[in-house]
Amino acid sequence: MSEIPKAYEPQAVEEKWYKFWLDGKFFVANPQSSKPAYSIVIPPPNVTGVLTLGHVLNNTIQDILARKARMNGKEVLWLPGTDHAGIATQTVVERTLKKSGEIKHRDDLGREKFLERVWQWKETQGGIIIQQLKKLGASCDWTRERFTMDEAYSRCVQKVFIDLYKKGLIYRGKRMVNWCPASLTALSDEEVVMKEQKSFLYYFKVEVAEEPGTFLTIATTRPETIPGDTAVAVNPKDPRYAKYIGKHVVRPLPAELSREQKLIPIIGDEHVDFEFGTGVLKVTPAHDKADFEIGLRHKLPQIEVITANGHMNDAAGADLRGLDRFKARKTAVEKLTELGALEKEEPYTNNVGYSERADVPIEPRLSEQWFLKNPARSWPRAG
């Protein structure tokens, strides 16, 4: 007679019984069953990594619910699957290829070749989480395992998408999003990590066109976006500046434009904070969320001066064109100094949003996105 081990040895016991359960098809749901139906769709974990403690807790709770339902005589389907996690998978594959020296940038392979490597990675690495769930004894119906990019699933998504579009529940529009210049994708608010940064407030002056010799001082952390300014805003309740509403100022950048081309209106908007900076706000509707809203209220033009990859475009002017946005900031300060428009700069600590995916500062950016109508909010929710 063999001795009972002093310590519990799970390997032999768990593998034996889990195999017995699978061989007996105890987790396979029968669609023809007369029992009351009970189903759970597993929140699909990404194929990019391994189970986290959160995954384990979540799936343990689901397993308890599924097993209790079986004991209560219900026909249970706990549907397993994994998610393609497009950008996250792309980032992992790109990092792996860079580390091996195969590429310096994903574009080096071309779209088709890069996609091939992504699918290769999914096939070799994407099953780790599924195997871990099985090790945990998860009572999923593994005969129905799905991947979110399976052909049948893709067809279903397209069908539902078209149906919602025809019903007018989703539509496309140009709205302000959190943009990652490294991953070249929009980010949800949850994917933006706020980090405290030591920056500068740059104070520059603009002349009131109708009153030569009269200047307004504006404070900004982003002088590189001045070429995208389409108005200057003041609070209509501010006695210092209300009298200027309806007049114009001469925007200093791009320097090569004529005085007439540089004229932008002074508008009154209660969004402007009396206490921040000087109480005069530069309005850049294409590169700031609050400014975008002001621009809509006052029907201001939207001038984009920063490209998707974080460089200045032709609209930024000859001095900034082609520069990285942070290099452009320094150059803009130098140009303002040269023009005699920079009054001072002072240290300033603020919170800057960083891309969770690429760990670079995000860029508020206008982008064509799909939106889902939400009657509870004044603006639709990005999809």
C-alpha positions as CSV (number, residue, x, y, z in Angstrom):
1,M,0.0,0.0,0.0
2,S,1.4,3.4,-1.0
3,E,1.8,6.1,1.6
4,I,-0.2,9.3,1.5
5,P,2.1,12.2,0.7
6,K,2.7,14.5,3.6
7,A,2.1,17.5,1.4
8,Y,-0.6,17.9,-1.3
9,E,0.9,17.3,-4.7
10,P,-1.5,19.0,-7.2
11,Q,0.2,18.0,-10.4
12,A,-1.0,14.4,-10.7
13,V,-4.4,15.0,-9.1
14,E,-5.4,18.1,-11.1
15,E,-4.2,16.8,-14.5
16,K,-6.0,13.5,-13.9
17,W,-9.3,15.0,-13.0
18,Y,-9.2,17.8,-15.6
19,K,-8.5,15.2,-18.3
20,F,-11.4,13.1,-17.0
21,W,-13.8,16.2,-17.2
22,L,-12.6,17.0,-20.7
23,D,-12.9,13.4,-22.0
24,G,-16.3,13.2,-20.5
25,K,-17.4,16.4,-22.3
26,F,-18.8,17.7,-19.0
27,F,-18.2,21.3,-20.0
28,V,-19.7,21.0,-23.5
29,A,-23.0,22.8,-23.8
30,N,-25.9,21.0,-25.6
31,P,-28.0,23.4,-27.7
32,Q,-30.8,20.8,-27.9
33,S,-31.0,20.5,-24.1
34,S,-34.4,21.0,-22.4
35,K,-32.7,22.4,-19.3
36,P,-32.8,26.1,-18.5
37,A,-30.0,27.9,-20.4
38,Y,-27.2,29.6,-18.6
39,S,-24.3,31.3,-20.4
40,I,-21.3,33.4,-19.8
41,V,-19.0,34.9,-22.5
42,I,-15.5,35.2,-21.1
43,P,-14.1,38.7,-21.3
44,P,-11.5,37.8,-23.9
45,P,-8.0,38.2,-22.6
46,N,-5.4,39.7,-25.0
47,V,-3.2,37.3,-26.9
48,T,-0.2,39.6,-26.1
49,G,0.7,38.2,-22.7
50,V,0.0,35.9,-19.8
51,L,-2.7,35.8,-17.1
52,T,-2.6,38.6,-14.5
53,L,-3.9,38.3,-11.0
54,G,-7.0,40.2,-12.2
55,H,-7.6,37.7,-14.9
56,V,-7.3,34.8,-12.4
57,L,-9.8,36.4,-9.9
58,N,-12.3,37.3,-12.7
59,N,-12.2,33.9,-14.2
60,T,-12.4,32.1,-10.9
61,I,-15.6,34.0,-10.1
62,Q,-17.0,33.0,-13.5
63,D,-16.0,29.4,-13.0
64,I,-17.8,29.3,-9.6
65,L,-21.0,30.7,-11.2
66,A,-20.8,28.2,-14.1
67,R,-20.3,25.2,-11.8
68,K,-23.0,26.3,-9.4
69,A,-25.4,26.7,-12.4
70,R,-24.6,23.1,-13.5
71,M,-25.2,21.8,-10.0
72,N,-28.6,23.6,-10.1
73,G,-29.5,21.6,-13.2
74,K,-29.0,24.3,-15.9
75,E,-27.4,23.8,-19.4
76,V,-24.3,25.9,-19.0
77,L,-22.2,27.5,-21.7
78,W,-19.1,29.3,-20.5
79,L,-17.7,30.5,-23.9
80,P,-13.9,31.0,-24.0
81,G,-11.9,33.1,-26.4
82,T,-9.0,35.6,-26.9
83,D,-8.9,39.1,-28.2
84,H,-6.6,40.3,-31.0
85,A,-5.7,43.5,-29.1
86,G,-4.6,45.1,-32.4
87,I,-2.3,47.9,-31.3
88,A,-1.0,46.1,-28.2
89,T,-0.1,43.0,-30.3
90,Q,1.5,45.2,-33.0
91,T,3.6,46.9,-30.3
92,V,4.8,43.6,-28.8
93,V,5.7,42.2,-32.2
94,E,7.4,45.4,-33.3
95,R,9.4,45.5,-30.1
96,T,10.4,41.8,-30.6
97,L,11.6,42.4,-34.2
98,K,13.6,45.5,-33.2
99,K,15.2,43.6,-30.4
100,S,16.3,40.8,-32.8
101,G,17.7,43.5,-35.2
102,E,15.3,42.5,-38.0
103,I,13.8,46.0,-38.3
104,K,14.2,49.6,-37.0
105,H,10.6,50.5,-37.7
106,R,7.5,48.4,-38.6
107,D,7.4,50.1,-42.0
108,D,10.7,48.4,-42.9
109,L,8.9,45.1,-43.6
110,G,5.9,46.6,-45.4
111,R,2.3,46.1,-44.3
112,E,1.8,42.6,-45.7
113,K,5.0,41.2,-44.3
114,F,4.5,42.8,-41.0
115,L,1.0,41.4,-40.8
116,E,2.4,37.9,-41.5
117,R,4.8,38.3,-38.6
118,V,1.9,39.4,-36.3
119,W,-0.1,36.3,-37.2
120,Q,2.9,34.1,-36.7
121,W,3.4,35.6,-33.3
122,K,-0.3,35.0,-32.5
123,E,-0.1,31.4,-33.5
124,T,3.0,30.7,-31.4
125,Q,2.3,32.9,-28.4
126,G,-1.4,33.5,-28.4
127,G,-2.3,30.2,-26.8
128,I,-0.4,30.7,-23.5
129,I,-3.4,32.2,-21.7
130,I,-5.7,29.5,-22.8
131,Q,-3.3,26.8,-21.5
132,Q,-3.0,28.7,-18.2
133,L,-6.8,28.8,-17.9
134,K,-6.9,25.1,-18.4
135,K,-4.2,24.7,-15.7
136,L,-6.5,26.6,-13.4
137,G,-9.3,24.0,-14.1
138,A,-11.6,26.5,-15.9
139,S,-14.8,24.7,-16.9
140,C,-15.1,26.5,-20.3
141,D,-16.6,24.7,-23.3
142,W,-13.2,24.5,-25.2
143,T,-14.9,23.0,-28.3
144,R,-16.3,26.5,-28.9
145,E,-13.1,28.5,-28.3
146,R,-13.0,31.7,-30.4
147,F,-10.6,34.4,-31.5
148,T,-12.0,37.9,-32.2
149,M,-10.5,37.9,-35.7
150,D,-12.0,34.6,-36.7
151,E,-13.6,34.9,-40.1
152,A,-17.1,34.1,-38.8
153,Y,-16.8,36.7,-36.0
154,S,-15.5,39.3,-38.4
155,R,-18.6,38.8,-40.7
156,C,-20.9,39.2,-37.6
157,V,-19.2,42.4,-36.6
158,Q,-19.6,43.8,-40.2
159,K,-23.2,42.8,-40.2
160,V,-24.0,44.5,-36.9
161,F,-22.0,47.5,-37.9
162,I,-23.9,48.0,-41.1
163,D,-27.2,47.4,-39.3
164,L,-26.4,50.1,-36.7
165,Y,-25.2,52.5,-39.4
166,K,-28.5,52.0,-41.4
167,K,-30.4,52.8,-38.3
168,G,-28.5,56.0,-37.8
169,L,-27.1,54.9,-34.5
170,I,-23.4,55.2,-35.5
171,Y,-21.8,57.7,-37.8
172,R,-18.5,59.2,-38.7
173,G,-17.2,62.6,-37.7
174,K,-14.1,64.7,-37.1
175,R,-13.7,65.1,-33.4
176,M,-10.9,65.8,-31.0
177,V,-9.2,62.6,-29.7
178,N,-6.2,61.6,-27.6
179,W,-3.6,60.7,-30.3
180,C,-0.4,58.7,-29.9
181,P,2.2,60.0,-32.4
182,A,4.3,56.9,-31.9
183,S,1.6,54.2,-32.3
184,L,-0.4,56.4,-34.8
185,T,-3.7,55.6,-33.2
186,A,-6.5,57.2,-31.1
187,L,-6.5,56.4,-27.4
188,S,-9.3,56.1,-24.9
189,D,-9.1,58.3,-21.8
190,E,-8.3,55.1,-19.8
191,E,-5.2,54.7,-22.0
192,V,-3.8,58.1,-21.1
193,V,-1.4,58.2,-18.1
194,M,-1.1,61.7,-16.5
195,K,2.5,62.5,-15.5
196,E,3.6,65.6,-13.7
197,Q,6.1,67.6,-15.9
198,K,8.3,70.5,-15.2
199,S,7.6,72.9,-18.1
200,F,7.5,76.6,-18.9
201,L,4.8,79.2,-19.4
202,Y,5.8,81.4,-22.3
203,Y,4.4,85.0,-22.2
204,F,4.1,86.7,-25.6
205,K,2.3,89.8,-26.7
206,V,0.0,90.4,-29.6
207,E,-1.0,93.8,-30.9
208,V,-4.7,94.9,-31.1
209,A,-5.0,95.7,-34.8
210,E,-7.6,98.4,-34.4
211,E,-5.5,100.1,-31.7
212,P,-1.9,100.3,-32.8
213,G,0.5,100.3,-29.9
214,T,-2.0,98.4,-27.6
215,F,-0.9,94.9,-26.8
216,L,-2.4,91.9,-25.0
217,T,-0.2,89.4,-23.3
218,I,-0.9,85.7,-23.6
219,A,0.6,82.8,-21.6
220,T,1.0,79.4,-23.2
221,T,2.9,76.1,-22.6
222,R,2.7,75.4,-26.4
223,P,4.1,78.2,-28.5
224,E,4.6,75.8,-31.4
225,T,0.8,75.8,-31.9
226,I,0.6,79.6,-32.4
227,P,0.4,79.2,-36.2
228,G,-2.8,77.2,-35.6
229,D,-4.5,79.9,-33.5
230,T,-7.7,81.2,-35.1
231,A,-8.8,83.5,-32.3
232,V,-7.9,85.1,-29.0
233,A,-10.5,84.6,-26.2
234,V,-11.3,86.7,-23.1
235,N,-14.0,86.3,-20.5
236,P,-16.8,88.8,-21.3
237,K,-17.1,89.5,-17.6
238,D,-13.5,90.5,-17.3
239,P,-13.4,94.3,-17.0
240,R,-9.8,94.3,-18.2
241,Y,-10.5,92.9,-21.7
242,A,-14.2,93.0,-22.4
243,K,-13.9,96.2,-24.4
244,Y,-11.6,94.4,-27.0
245,I,-14.2,91.8,-27.9
246,G,-15.0,92.1,-31.7
247,K,-11.6,93.5,-32.5
248,H,-8.6,91.7,-33.9
249,V,-5.0,90.9,-32.9
250,V,-2.0,90.3,-35.1
251,R,-0.8,86.7,-34.6
252,P,3.0,86.6,-34.6
253,L,3.5,83.2,-36.4
254,P,4.0,82.2,-39.1
255,A,6.4,85.2,-39.5
256,E,6.3,85.2,-43.3
257,L,2.6,85.9,-43.6
258,S,1.4,89.5,-44.3
259,R,-0.2,91.5,-41.5
260,E,-3.7,91.0,-43.0
261,Q,-3.1,87.2,-43.1
262,K,-2.2,87.2,-39.4
263,L,-5.3,88.9,-38.2
264,I,-7.5,86.8,-35.9
265,P,-10.6,87.9,-33.9
266,I,-10.9,88.6,-30.2
267,I,-13.9,86.7,-28.9
268,G,-15.7,86.6,-25.6
269,D,-16.2,83.1,-24.0
270,E,-17.0,82.4,-20.3
271,H,-14.7,79.3,-20.5
272,V,-11.7,81.6,-20.1
273,D,-10.3,81.6,-16.5
274,F,-9.8,85.0,-15.0
275,E,-7.0,83.7,-12.8
276,F,-4.9,81.5,-15.1
277,G,-2.0,83.1,-16.9
278,T,-3.0,86.6,-18.0
279,G,-6.7,86.0,-18.6
280,V,-6.2,86.1,-22.4
281,L,-6.4,82.7,-24.1
282,K,-5.0,81.7,-27.5
283,V,-7.5,79.5,-29.2
284,T,-6.2,76.6,-31.3
285,P,-9.3,74.5,-32.2
286,A,-7.4,71.7,-34.0
287,H,-4.9,71.0,-31.1
288,D,-6.7,71.4,-27.8
289,K,-9.9,69.8,-26.5
290,A,-11.2,73.0,-24.7
291,D,-10.3,75.2,-27.7
292,F,-12.1,72.8,-30.0
293,E,-15.3,73.4,-28.0
294,I,-14.8,77.1,-28.1
295,G,-14.2,76.9,-31.8
296,L,-17.5,75.1,-32.3
297,R,-19.4,77.7,-30.3
298,H,-17.9,80.6,-32.3
299,K,-17.6,78.8,-35.7
300,L,-13.8,79.3,-35.8
301,P,-11.6,77.8,-38.6
302,Q,-9.6,74.7,-37.6
303,I,-6.0,74.9,-38.7
304,E,-3.9,71.7,-38.2
305,V,-0.2,72.5,-37.8
306,I,1.0,69.1,-36.4
307,T,1.0,65.9,-38.4
308,A,0.0,62.4,-37.2
309,N,3.6,61.5,-36.3
310,G,4.2,64.7,-34.2
311,H,5.9,66.9,-36.8
312,M,5.0,70.4,-38.0
313,N,3.3,70.7,-41.4
314,D,3.4,73.4,-44.1
315,A,0.7,75.4,-42.2
316,A,3.1,75.9,-39.3
317,G,5.3,78.2,-41.5
318,A,8.8,78.1,-42.9
319,D,10.5,78.4,-39.5
320,L,8.8,75.3,-38.0
321,R,8.0,73.2,-41.1
322,G,9.2,69.6,-40.7
323,L,10.4,69.9,-37.1
324,D,9.5,67.5,-34.3
325,R,6.9,69.2,-32.1
326,F,9.3,69.6,-29.2
327,K,12.1,71.0,-31.3
328,A,9.5,73.3,-32.9
329,R,8.6,74.6,-29.4
330,K,12.2,75.8,-28.9
331,T,12.3,77.2,-32.4
332,A,9.0,79.1,-31.8
333,V,10.4,80.6,-28.6
334,E,13.5,81.7,-30.5
335,K,11.4,83.2,-33.3
336,L,9.2,85.1,-30.8
337,T,12.3,86.5,-29.1
338,E,13.6,87.6,-32.5
339,L,10.4,89.3,-33.3
340,G,10.3,91.1,-30.0
341,A,7.1,89.4,-29.0
342,L,8.3,87.2,-26.2
343,E,8.0,89.0,-22.8
344,K,9.2,86.3,-20.4
345,E,9.2,82.6,-19.6
346,E,8.8,81.1,-16.2
347,P,8.9,77.5,-14.8
348,Y,5.6,75.8,-14.6
349,T,4.6,72.4,-13.3
350,N,1.7,70.7,-15.1
351,N,0.2,67.3,-15.8
352,V,0.8,66.0,-19.2
353,G,-1.0,63.0,-20.7
354,Y,1.2,60.1,-21.9
355,S,0.3,57.2,-24.2
356,E,0.0,54.1,-22.2
357,R,1.0,52.1,-25.3
358,A,4.2,54.0,-26.3
359,D,5.0,56.2,-23.3
360,V,5.2,59.4,-25.3
361,P,3.2,62.6,-24.7
362,I,-0.2,62.4,-26.4
363,E,-1.3,65.0,-28.9
364,P,-4.9,66.3,-28.9
365,R,-5.8,65.9,-32.5
366,L,-8.7,66.1,-34.9
367,S,-9.4,62.7,-36.3
368,E,-12.2,60.9,-38.3
369,Q,-13.7,58.5,-35.9
370,W,-16.8,56.4,-35.6
371,F,-19.2,57.5,-32.9
372,L,-22.1,55.8,-31.1
373,K,-25.1,58.1,-30.4
374,N,-25.6,58.6,-26.7
375,P,-28.7,60.6,-25.8
376,A,-27.5,61.1,-22.3
377,R,-24.5,63.3,-23.4
378,S,-24.3,66.4,-25.6
379,W,-21.5,64.7,-27.6
380,P,-21.5,61.1,-28.9
381,R,-19.1,58.6,-27.5
382,A,-16.1,57.6,-29.7
383,G,-16.3,54.0,-30.9
